[in-house]
């Protein structure tokens, strides 16, 4: 849980005082859905489910839009998670393919070096979400090398 804020500050009601609510259905990028799931599962704040998190995001987004808009660079940075997700989905198997090729060629040392270098690089990723996702690909390959007896 977050110790800097009262968890109650993250709760946005789903209905008004009369019990009325509105249903909103939108299509979102699959990467945004994965990030929402991650944030709910991380238990960093009081989001009990994805709907609670989405209500808070809408509340915060509207608040932000009522003020002066950030510069265009900030707006692009806000959308970068979609690009990062697409890049991850396209490249997540590349390490495994490379390791498989090294092992098939009998070059186990190159496979180990590659895994070690990727682990070092991925450990430096600043955002915890992306660091964990990329490191999971390294863990898969470390497990594979162990299963093969290397």
Secondary structure, DSSP 4 states (H G I P E B T S, - for coil): --SSS-GGGG---SS-TTS----------HHHHHHHHHHHHHTSSS--SHHHHHHHHHHHHHHHHHSPPPPHHHHHHHHHHHHHHHHHHHHTTHHHHHHHHHHHTT-HHHHHHHHHHHHHHHHT-SSHHHHHHHHHHHHHHHHHHHHTT-
